[in-house]
């Protein structure tokens, strides 16, 4: 039996890892207050709300 390998058009795992790495590098030296401000700014840029709000 021969296995065929499909070429992915979109790799969700790679995208998630790239986004996580970008956020980690942007926030690595932030204290809690700076991190809260960062999150608030990113949410307002994208017009998103926190879960439960």
BELUR-V963527 format. One record per run of one state. SS is the DSSP state (a for helix, b for strand, c for the rest). FROM is the first residue (numbers start at 1). LEN is the number of residues. If there is no record, write none. Layout:
BEGIN
ss:SS from:FROM len:LEN
ss:SS from:FROM len:LEN
END
This chain:
BEGIN
ss:c from:1 len:11
ss:a from:12 len:16
ss:c from:28 len:4
ss:a from:32 len:15
ss:c from:47 len:7
END
